[in-house]
Amino acid sequence: MNSPVDPAATPPQSARVVNLPNALTLLRLAVVPVFAALLLADGGMDDDRRYWATLVFALAIITDRYDGMIARRTGQVTEFGKLADPIADKALTGTALIGLSVLALLPWWVTLTILVREVGVTLLRFWVIRHGVIAASRGGKAKTVLQALAIGLYTLPFDGLFGTLRWWVMAAAVVLTVVTGLDYVHRALALRRTSARAMRAAAARRSAGPAGGPRTDAAA
Ligand SMILES: O=P(O)(O)OC[C@H](O)CO
């Protein structure tokens, strides 16, 4: 059975929260309003603004690719980064999905299904935080890439055959979003079980005395 916390996603921790990977994550959060303004300006009717919105979105998503990679390669992984990275992704993709539905380019049920999963997984992470951090899984990362691709195709001002293509990409993204969401529920429950077992074992060791063996009258 898979470990609830992916060992590959939990390299040695760095103590310094102020570092390049976390700055890239925060930058991704900062461009969210810029992207929203570009997408929603003129009710999505201005093609130039839609191209700009797509470019800003693509650049922000690229930082998602690099912040985690730089953090792992340079030993700058922090607990803050592991929590903030998925939250920044969700702020960006959530804003994009809501914007596309406001513009009537994407059905609301798609946006709501994805938002419920994303908010739910974020709450799940906080629910288990005293047992450990559930870092992004491979499936979760693939889901983010597929969502980003689908959103990028929707923000571009093209129709026709292109419209059919982007719909199928979005449908695949929705399926992966739901499946990985269920996988995180499984991981969270497994993490809580493992942590509770470890706590019980530690308590048993403590009550067994300093030598780890059964207590004797002399040791008591
Ligand atoms: O599926 P999540 O919630 O782990 O999010 C994955 C992240 O967006 C990957 O950067």
The ligand as a Tripos MOL2 file, in Angstrom:
@<TRIPOS>MOLECULE
LIG
   10     9     1     0     0
SMALL
NO_CHARGES

@<TRIPOS>ATOM
      1 O1         -3.9990   18.1600   -6.1050 O.co2     1 LIG1
      2 P1         -3.3280   19.0100   -5.1140 P.3       1 LIG1
      3 O2         -4.2710   19.6800   -4.1810 O.co2     1 LIG1
      4 O3         -2.2660   18.2850   -4.3530 O.co2     1 LIG1
      5 O4         -2.5780   20.1640   -5.8890 O.3       1 LIG1
      6 C1         -1.4520   19.8330   -6.6380 C.3       1 LIG1
      7 C2         -0.6410   21.0780   -6.8320 C.3       1 LIG1
      8 O5         -1.4150   22.0180   -7.4860 O.3       1 LIG1
      9 C3          0.6310   20.7810   -7.6120 C.3       1 LIG1
     10 O6          1.4290   21.9160   -7.6260 O.3       1 LIG1
@<TRIPOS>BOND
     1     1     2 2
     2     2     3 1
     3     2     4 1
     4     2     5 1
     5     5     6 1
     6     6     7 1
     7     7     8 1
     8     7     9 1
     9     9    10 1
@<TRIPOS>SUBSTRUCTURE
     1 LIG1         1 GROUP 0 **** ****
